[in-house]
Each structure stands twice: as C-alpha cells, then as structure tokens.
Amino acid sequence: MQIATTLFAVSFRQRDEITEILANAGAGAGWQAAVAGDADGLESRFLASGAAVALIDARGALDEGLSATRRLGGFVATNGAALLVLVSRGDVEAIGEFFDAGATQFLASPASEGELVQALRFAGRHAARASGGAIDRRGIPGASQYDRETGEARRWIVGRIAEERPVAVVLVALSRLDIVNAAHGRPAVDGLIEAAVLRAETVAREAIGVDAMVARLGGSEFVLVIEAAGAAVTAAITALDAALARPFAVADTRAVLGCRFGVAQRQPGDDAAALLRRASEALAEAKASDGSVLHVALPDGVAPIDALAIDLHHAIERDEIDLRWQPQVEIASGKITGVEALARWSHRTLGPLGADTLFDAADRADLGIALSDHIQRLVLARAVAWPEALGTLRVSLNLTAADITRPGFAALFLARIDESGFPRGRLTVEITETGLIEDLAAASTLLAELRGAGCRVAIDDFGTGYSSLAYLKSLPLDYVKIDKSLVRDIDGSARDRVVVAGAITMARSLGLVVVGEGVETPAQLELLAAAGCSLYQGFLMSEAVTEPVLLELMTRE
C-alpha cells in the first residue's frame, strides 16, 4: 500500500527542482511538502511541520547537509520519523557519517524522479513502522543500537502511560564535539558520546531513586525517561547536569562538553507521541537560545507566561533566581578575558528556566524593573566575592529597555556598583538591539554617563534589527556583539560571509571591539577571526556555567 505522508525538505542548491518533484508526486499521493532553502531555525520548522518524513538534499552541499542531518537526527528518532538523505554519486563515502548523524535512508544522485519518489515512499513506511510502537526493531536486519533503544524507550513510555504513572522525558543534545573531532578524529567523538550516555545511565540507576532508562538517539543526542513528576524531575535534571559537566578523558587530555536539555512531563491526555513531541520542541527552544541551556515544555493549551507571571511574584523572595556565566574568549590568545552574566530561574516544579522566559514572565507580571534591580545586585555581589583566579575577568551585565528609560537610572546604577565594591572598570553594560530603544537621544545620554563613569558599553544581538546603523551612529559604544544568527551562517554561502565581514569591518572602522556570539564550530571561529573579530563566546568554548565550573575552566588555561 502506498504511504501518504507530510514531507519536510531542505535543499541547499536545487530547491526549485525538489519543490517541483514533490509537488508533482504529492498531487497524486496526498503528500503535503514544505521545502526550505537554508537551515535557519531547522529544528523548529521541522517540528512545526508535523512531518513524518524529512528529506535533506546534500547534493553539492555535503557539509551543509551533514550539519542539517546532525541537527535533525535526534528529533527524527525521538518522534518516530524518517530521514532520507540525497547525496551526489561522488559523496557516497560520506553515507556512514550521515547514518551516524541520524539518517535512516539514502539515495545517490543522479537518480530519476521516480526513484526519488519511491525512496520517499519507503521512508514513509519506515516512519509508520517506527512510530507504531508494536514493531520489535531488534528483528530488523542491520538495525543500529540506538534504533533498538529508541523503540524500547517509546514502549517504556507507552507502558507507564497505560498504567497511569507519571512520566517525564529529558532530551539531551551534546555540543563542542567538533573540537574533539578536529583534534582526535571520529572514534574519539563516538567514545565521548558513549561515555556521556554511560554517565546518564549511572544517574538513572544510582542518583535519582526512581524507575528510569536511557536511550541513544541519532548523532550526539540521547534521552532519559523517568517515572517521576514535579520536584523529582528537577532533582534528576540537576544530577544529570552535574554528571555531564565533569570533564571527560580523551586520549591524554580532558574535554568539557556542552549540553542542551529539552524537558516535558506527562499531562492528562498525553500519549507517547505527544509527550515526545513536546520534549523535542523544548529541546529546539533550548538550542535556539543564547543563554538558556534548558527549556521545559508546558502543557498544550496552557498560557505559560500567564502562569509563570503568578509564580514570579514569589520567586525573588524565595531566592529562586540564580546566575550562570558564559566565558568570553580572546581569539588571538585563546584566553578567557570576561564573562556574560545570565539569569536562571530555578522554578519549583518546572526546573531551571532561562532569562528569556524569566523576563517575559516579569513583563507580564509588571515586575520587570524589580527583577532587573534584583539581578543587578546579585551579579555584583557574586562577582565581587570571586576568588583571585577570577579576579581579572570583565563582567558583562544586561540592561533592559525599561532600565534605559527610567529617570535617574544612571545615578542609581552607579551607586549600586560602588556600594557592592565591584570595580566600575571591569563592568560592561549590554543593551540589546532588539530591546526597542525608541528614544535614541535619551539612551545615548544615559550610556555616555555610564561610560564616562568608567563602565564599558556593548550592543548585543547586532545585525538583527532594522536600526543597526542608527545605533552605531547615535550610541557611545565600546563593543559590538555580532548576533548568533549571523555567526551560525558564516560558514554557509559566500553572501553570508560578506554580510558578517561587512558588519565587522563597519564596527572596527568606528573603533569598536567586535564579539562573535553563539560560536559553536572551529570553522565559524576561523572565519570570524579572518574577518577581524577580536572576542567570541559560545559552545565552542563553553556554555553558561556555575562559578565552580568557571574556576575550573580558568585554572586549565
């Protein structure tokens, strides 16, 4: 029987051709195809499409195709979908890498339109079999270990839901593996992933005290499923985070991996597919965030910000607001020279929530100014108490649009710095380009006063808004932080590189220091350095970490 399915396709060089083929095939098969020409927001777009089959056209774009497969592999495995990769005939030796990244089917070009359609039909059958839950994949010849475990995890969830037990899904995506691959090769990367999975299994077996299991997904992702709810889930995530934060042995050295977490807890009416989908969406949100390494999915139909706004009224008094520090690295020397302070909300039932969610809830609860004041005091108090090894780091602190428009804020803020005892000269205040600064003249006056008092000033998310040039022209700045969306694409097309290089050249011509945000690969760093970028932050060095981990990173330099 022919399988009709929704398709999500990415084609980097032949989008029009793929669109036409899928349109012609879909007219007779009931397919609905969404075709993208780039990898921007890839995970979120795939999940939003509801597709059972993903097609990645890597012809003439091997690196982009492999990167896209790695990004989608875990989501495909988690949600019982299929991933068909189309490669050029000369690139068939890379099929093993695509398979390790999570691809389930392959087709080498040149291939006829009929052959592609047939391959998509078999991919649809694979998705139907993988999502059905009744098929024992151990009987499928050539099935990989993580294929078997994924099916077992889905059945594990189905069984707990049938018995009305609590279930939580924690999806984990490892990062910073490119560094290990460049230095030690793919076998070392595979060993690291296996070591991380073993640590997760140890946590499941020994640390959390509830029924649990770990399943390997595609690429660098795995899943922890636990029979727990509420505070027990938070405790499990905390134990897992601590276990994965410890350095791993690689050859004769040590590596510190980065992690992103997507979490969903079973809600009334959830089946296994819905629970896994919400966890996948949460992981996609965490991957898309600059600072938040963990995202918790709220129930379908719930207005999350409204609910969180109520909880936030008590979060400050309960000391639930905490901090993480993301290192900023000098490209020329490889040394950590500063950190960006990022807020975390340790929610009593949802676990750690990132700064974006925290401030959205604060705005809804009309607590934005109170929260910003609290975080400023917390950052200064924590940083001034650091040990000598951290005593030279510059600290970047984010100001909100509401701060900038407050009458008398400069005097209030400078007094707060002096009361804390933290040196003004080591503090950088960051304003975001997407913060909707409506009165540039007032903002310029405020920032000039802070800068004149010894602080440094940076503009964050540069290149994402419509007023980038106006900001550079009007505001007294020391640093420009190139937004992660531009950095992510710098190793894509020549046009992408020209855009980033132009932004860096423009900033440097005004005497500004340029910081690259969201740097995850050595290739991105190399291109940023060649374009004149001086500093970087991102998973290539480290995610946002606690003070003890930051101290360890500093002492290893």
LUMTORZA-116893 format. One line per field, with one value per residue (C-alpha): residue in one letter; x, y, z. Coordinates in steps of 0.25 Angstrom, whole numbers, plus 5000, padded with zeros to 4 digits. Example, Ala and Ser with C-alpha at 12.3 -4.5 7.8 and 13.67 -1.06 7.14 Angstrom:
2
rest	[A_S]
east	[5049_5055]
north	[4982_4996]
up	[5031_5029]
This chain:
557
rest	[M_Q_I_A_T_T_L_F_A_V_S_F_R_Q_R_D_E_I_T_E_I_L_A_N_A_G_A_G_A_G_W_Q_A_A_V_A_G_D_A_D_G_L_E_S_R_F_L_A_S_G_A_A_V_A_L_I_D_A_R_G_A_L_D_E_G_L_S_A_T_R_R_L_G_G_F_V_A_T_N_G_A_A_L_L_V_L_V_S_R_G_D_V_E_A_I_G_E_F_F_D_A_G_A_T_Q_F_L_A_S_P_A_S_E_G_E_L_V_Q_A_L_R_F_A_G_R_H_A_A_R_A_S_G_G_A_I_D_R_R_G_I_P_G_A_S_Q_Y_D_R_E_T_G_E_A_R_R_W_I_V_G_R_I_A_E_E_R_P_V_A_V_V_L_V_A_L_S_R_L_D_I_V_N_A_A_H_G_R_P_A_V_D_G_L_I_E_A_A_V_L_R_A_E_T_V_A_R_E_A_I_G_V_D_A_M_V_A_R_L_G_G_S_E_F_V_L_V_I_E_A_A_G_A_A_V_T_A_A_I_T_A_L_D_A_A_L_A_R_P_F_A_V_A_D_T_R_A_V_L_G_C_R_F_G_V_A_Q_R_Q_P_G_D_D_A_A_A_L_L_R_R_A_S_E_A_L_A_E_A_K_A_S_D_G_S_V_L_H_V_A_L_P_D_G_V_A_P_I_D_A_L_A_I_D_L_H_H_A_I_E_R_D_E_I_D_L_R_W_Q_P_Q_V_E_I_A_S_G_K_I_T_G_V_E_A_L_A_R_W_S_H_R_T_L_G_P_L_G_A_D_T_L_F_D_A_A_D_R_A_D_L_G_I_A_L_S_D_H_I_Q_R_L_V_L_A_R_A_V_A_W_P_E_A_L_G_T_L_R_V_S_L_N_L_T_A_A_D_I_T_R_P_G_F_A_A_L_F_L_A_R_I_D_E_S_G_F_P_R_G_R_L_T_V_E_I_T_E_T_G_L_I_E_D_L_A_A_A_S_T_L_L_A_E_L_R_G_A_G_C_R_V_A_I_D_D_F_G_T_G_Y_S_S_L_A_Y_L_K_S_L_P_L_D_Y_V_K_I_D_K_S_L_V_R_D_I_D_G_S_A_R_D_R_V_V_V_A_G_A_I_T_M_A_R_S_L_G_L_V_V_V_G_E_G_V_E_T_P_A_Q_L_E_L_L_A_A_A_G_C_S_L_Y_Q_G_F_L_M_S_E_A_V_T_E_P_V_L_L_E_L_M_T_R_E]
east	[5000_5005_5008_5003_5011_5015_5029_5039_5050_5063_5071_5083_5086_5074_5062_5053_5056_5052_5040_5035_5037_5030_5018_5017_5018_5009_4997_4995_4999_4993_5006_5008_5022_5029_5043_5053_5066_5074_5076_5071_5062_5063_5058_5047_5042_5043_5035_5024_5022_5018_5025_5027_5038_5050_5058_5071_5077_5092_5096_5107_5106_5112_5116_5102_5095_5103_5101_5086_5085_5092_5082_5070_5075_5071_5057_5055_5058_5050_5037_5038_5040_5049_5061_5065_5078_5080_5095_5104_5110_5124_5120_5115_5127_5120_5108_5114_5115_5100_5096_5103_5097_5083_5079_5070_5070_5079_5079_5091_5089_5088_5074_5061_5049_5042_5054_5053_5038_5040_5051_5041_5030_5039_5043_5029_5027_5039_5033_5019_5027_5036_5024_5015_5021_5017_5029_5041_5052_5062_5057_5061_5074_5084_5077_5087_5088_5081_5070_5067_5068_5059_5048_5050_5048_5035_5030_5035_5027_5014_5014_5015_5004_4995_4997_4994_5008_5016_5026_5036_5045_5058_5065_5080_5088_5103_5112_5126_5129_5135_5147_5149_5147_5157_5168_5166_5156_5142_5145_5149_5135_5128_5135_5131_5116_5116_5123_5112_5101_5108_5108_5094_5091_5099_5090_5077_5082_5088_5085_5070_5063_5052_5050_5057_5064_5074_5073_5083_5077_5083_5096_5100_5086_5080_5068_5066_5051_5048_5035_5034_5028_5030_5042_5047_5049_5056_5065_5068_5072_5081_5088_5089_5095_5105_5109_5111_5118_5130_5142_5143_5156_5160_5174_5184_5175_5161_5149_5138_5125_5113_5099_5085_5073_5058_5048_5034_5025_5013_5000_4986_4982_4997_5001_5015_5016_5010_5020_5032_5027_5027_5041_5046_5040_5046_5060_5059_5056_5068_5077_5072_5075_5087_5087_5077_5082_5069_5055_5043_5030_5017_5004_4998_4987_4993_4997_5011_5015_5002_5004_5019_5016_5008_5019_5029_5023_5029_5042_5050_5047_5049_5063_5059_5067_5081_5093_5101_5114_5117_5132_5137_5150_5161_5163_5177_5182_5170_5169_5156_5156_5142_5128_5114_5104_5092_5080_5073_5060_5060_5045_5040_5032_5038_5052_5062_5057_5065_5066_5056_5045_5048_5047_5035_5028_5033_5028_5014_5014_5019_5031_5042_5049_5048_5054_5065_5069_5070_5079_5088_5090_5092_5102_5111_5110_5114_5125_5132_5133_5140_5154_5167_5167_5154_5158_5163_5150_5142_5127_5116_5102_5090_5081_5067_5059_5052_5065_5069_5056_5056_5058_5071_5075_5090_5092_5084_5092_5106_5103_5099_5112_5120_5112_5116_5130_5132_5141_5134_5145_5143_5128_5122_5107_5100_5088_5080_5078_5064_5061_5052_5060_5050_5058_5072_5075_5071_5079_5091_5091_5090_5100_5110_5108_5111_5123_5129_5128_5137_5128_5128_5116_5113_5101_5096_5089_5095_5090_5076_5069_5065_5073_5087_5093_5085_5090_5105_5103_5096_5101_5114_5119_5132_5127_5118_5113_5110_5097_5098_5088_5099_5110_5103_5102_5116_5121_5110_5109_5119_5108_5106_5121_5121_5109_5117_5130_5123_5117_5131_5138_5128_5129_5144_5145_5138_5148_5139_5143_5135_5130_5124_5113_5108_5121_5120_5130_5145_5141_5132_5143_5153_5145_5141_5156_5159_5148_5154_5146_5154_5146_5136_5126_5118_5118_5132_5138_5127_5112_5108_5113_5113_5125_5132_5132_5137_5148_5152_5152_5161_5171_5172_5177]
north	[5000_5014_5022_5037_5046_5060_5064_5074_5076_5084_5087_5096_5096_5091_5096_5099_5085_5078_5086_5083_5068_5068_5076_5066_5054_5060_5063_5048_5043_5053_5058_5072_5077_5088_5091_5100_5106_5108_5102_5115_5110_5096_5088_5097_5097_5082_5080_5091_5084_5071_5064_5048_5049_5059_5060_5066_5069_5069_5069_5079_5083_5072_5080_5087_5074_5067_5079_5079_5063_5065_5075_5067_5053_5053_5059_5049_5037_5043_5045_5032_5039_5036_5044_5042_5048_5051_5051_5053_5040_5045_5047_5033_5030_5040_5031_5026_5040_5043_5030_5033_5046_5040_5038_5026_5025_5029_5031_5035_5044_5044_5037_5038_5046_5032_5027_5038_5037_5022_5025_5035_5024_5014_5026_5028_5013_5013_5025_5017_5005_5013_5021_5010_5004_4990_4986_4980_4987_4976_4967_4977_4973_4984_4992_5000_5000_5014_5009_4998_5006_5017_5007_5002_5016_5018_5005_5008_5022_5015_5005_5015_5024_5011_5009_5024_5026_5040_5041_5051_5052_5059_5060_5063_5069_5069_5080_5084_5071_5078_5081_5067_5062_5072_5068_5053_5048_5042_5030_5039_5046_5033_5029_5042_5041_5027_5032_5042_5032_5023_5035_5037_5022_5023_5035_5027_5015_5022_5036_5039_5027_5025_5016_5021_5017_5024_5022_5027_5035_5040_5048_5054_5053_5043_5043_5040_5035_5035_5031_5044_5057_5071_5073_5059_5063_5075_5067_5057_5068_5074_5061_5059_5073_5071_5058_5063_5076_5067_5067_5054_5047_5048_5042_5049_5061_5065_5071_5078_5076_5086_5081_5086_5080_5079_5074_5070_5064_5056_5063_5058_5053_5052_5039_5035_5043_5056_5055_5053_5064_5074_5070_5071_5085_5089_5084_5092_5104_5102_5100_5113_5121_5128_5127_5116_5102_5096_5098_5092_5089_5094_5086_5089_5100_5106_5121_5119_5133_5136_5124_5128_5142_5138_5129_5140_5149_5139_5135_5147_5145_5130_5132_5125_5134_5129_5132_5126_5131_5130_5131_5142_5138_5146_5140_5143_5137_5127_5132_5135_5150_5152_5146_5150_5148_5141_5139_5126_5123_5111_5108_5099_5090_5093_5093_5103_5114_5123_5138_5140_5133_5140_5154_5150_5146_5158_5168_5160_5162_5176_5172_5176_5187_5179_5167_5175_5182_5169_5162_5175_5174_5158_5159_5170_5163_5149_5155_5163_5151_5143_5136_5142_5133_5140_5154_5160_5156_5166_5164_5168_5171_5173_5185_5185_5195_5199_5202_5211_5219_5221_5235_5236_5221_5225_5231_5219_5209_5215_5216_5201_5198_5206_5200_5186_5189_5183_5192_5200_5198_5183_5185_5185_5188_5182_5187_5178_5183_5176_5184_5194_5206_5217_5229_5228_5242_5238_5225_5232_5241_5230_5221_5233_5236_5221_5221_5234_5228_5216_5206_5200_5199_5188_5186_5172_5164_5173_5171_5166_5179_5190_5201_5195_5207_5217_5210_5211_5225_5230_5222_5223_5208_5200_5187_5181_5167_5160_5152_5137_5136_5143_5135_5122_5125_5130_5117_5115_5123_5134_5144_5140_5143_5156_5161_5157_5163_5176_5177_5174_5184_5195_5193_5193_5205_5213_5208_5197_5183_5172_5160_5148_5141_5127_5121_5106_5101_5103_5107_5119_5123_5123_5131_5141_5143_5145_5156_5164_5159_5160_5152_5141_5133_5121_5106_5105_5109_5107_5108_5117_5111_5112_5118_5105_5101_5115_5114_5100_5106_5117_5108_5099_5110]
up	[5000_4997_5009_5008_5017_5020_5016_5021_5011_5011_4998_4998_4984_4976_4984_4971_4966_4979_4980_4966_4968_4982_4976_4965_4973_4984_4975_4973_4987_4996_5001_5006_5005_5011_5005_5011_5004_5017_5031_5039_5050_5044_5057_5060_5045_5044_5057_5053_5040_5047_5036_5037_5027_5025_5012_5013_4999_5001_4986_4984_4999_5007_5019_5020_5018_5029_5038_5036_5038_5051_5055_5051_5055_5069_5066_5055_5064_5076_5068_5060_5047_5035_5029_5015_5010_4995_4992_4980_4974_4977_4992_4995_5004_5014_5016_5028_5034_5031_5037_5050_5050_5049_5035_5032_5017_5006_4991_4982_4970_4958_4961_4953_4959_4960_4968_4978_4979_4982_4993_4999_5000_5007_5016_5019_5022_5031_5039_5040_5046_5055_5061_5063_5075_5073_5064_5070_5063_5068_5057_5046_5039_5041_5051_5059_5074_5076_5067_5076_5089_5083_5081_5095_5100_5093_5098_5112_5112_5106_5117_5128_5122_5121_5136_5139_5145_5144_5132_5129_5116_5117_5103_5103_5092_5094_5087_5086_5079_5067_5075_5079_5065_5059_5069_5071_5060_5059_5068_5080_5077_5077_5090_5097_5093_5099_5112_5113_5111_5122_5132_5129_5131_5145_5149_5145_5153_5165_5167_5165_5172_5162_5151_5138_5125_5115_5100_5090_5078_5065_5065_5078_5085_5095_5104_5119_5122_5137_5145_5153_5153_5159_5169_5166_5151_5155_5164_5152_5143_5154_5156_5141_5138_5149_5143_5129_5134_5139_5129_5120_5117_5103_5099_5108_5111_5116_5109_5115_5107_5106_5107_5104_5111_5106_5117_5116_5127_5124_5125_5125_5111_5107_5099_5096_5083_5089_5101_5092_5082_5094_5099_5084_5083_5097_5092_5079_5088_5097_5084_5079_5092_5094_5109_5113_5113_5118_5113_5120_5111_5118_5115_5101_5102_5115_5114_5120_5122_5130_5139_5141_5144_5156_5161_5159_5170_5180_5172_5177_5192_5191_5185_5173_5163_5161_5151_5141_5134_5119_5116_5106_5099_5093_5079_5078_5091_5094_5108_5115_5118_5122_5125_5122_5134_5130_5139_5143_5150_5158_5157_5168_5158_5145_5148_5142_5133_5124_5124_5112_5119_5132_5127_5118_5131_5138_5128_5129_5144_5143_5151_5140_5148_5161_5154_5147_5160_5167_5156_5156_5171_5170_5159_5166_5180_5174_5165_5176_5184_5174_5177_5172_5160_5154_5159_5146_5138_5132_5135_5125_5131_5122_5124_5119_5111_5123_5131_5120_5120_5136_5141_5149_5146_5143_5157_5163_5156_5158_5173_5173_5167_5177_5189_5184_5184_5169_5161_5150_5141_5140_5137_5123_5121_5110_5103_5092_5078_5079_5092_5084_5089_5084_5089_5084_5089_5103_5102_5097_5109_5119_5113_5111_5126_5130_5120_5126_5140_5136_5131_5117_5107_5097_5088_5087_5076_5066_5052_5055_5055_5045_5052_5053_5046_5054_5067_5063_5059_5071_5083_5091_5090_5093_5088_5077_5078_5065_5067_5067_5055_5046_5052_5050_5035_5033_5028_5018_5005_5001_5002_5017_5019_5012_5021_5034_5029_5025_5039_5046_5037_5039_5054_5054_5046_5057_5067_5073_5078_5072_5079_5072_5079_5078_5072_5072_5062_5059_5045_5050_5059_5048_5038_5049_5052_5038_5037_5049_5061_5074_5084_5084_5093_5090_5092_5085_5098_5108_5111_5122_5135_5150_5157_5161_5146_5142_5152_5146_5132_5137_5144_5132_5123]
